[in-house]
Amino acid sequence: MRRILTVEGISCKNCVKQIHSALMELPGVKSVAVDVRTKTAFLESNPNLKNDEIKEAIDDAGYKVIEIEKV
């Protein structure tokens, strides 16, 4: 399943690395790409991964998910 996350607070390469690491640690995540310009993260995972788990991982990294869109 592919999802696009809009994340508040992405402003530099360090932010990108922190968000990437937080998402890659979740079970079932296959790939992550974070774009500092658009403040989005592209996530591919198995369908069992819940949006609440994604939000919690981002929150724990110090950022906030504004929207999760399935594509």
Secondary structure by P-SEA (a helix, b strand, c coil): cbbbbbccccccaaaaaaaaaaaaacccccbbbbbccccbbbbbbcccccaaaaaaaaaaacccccccccc
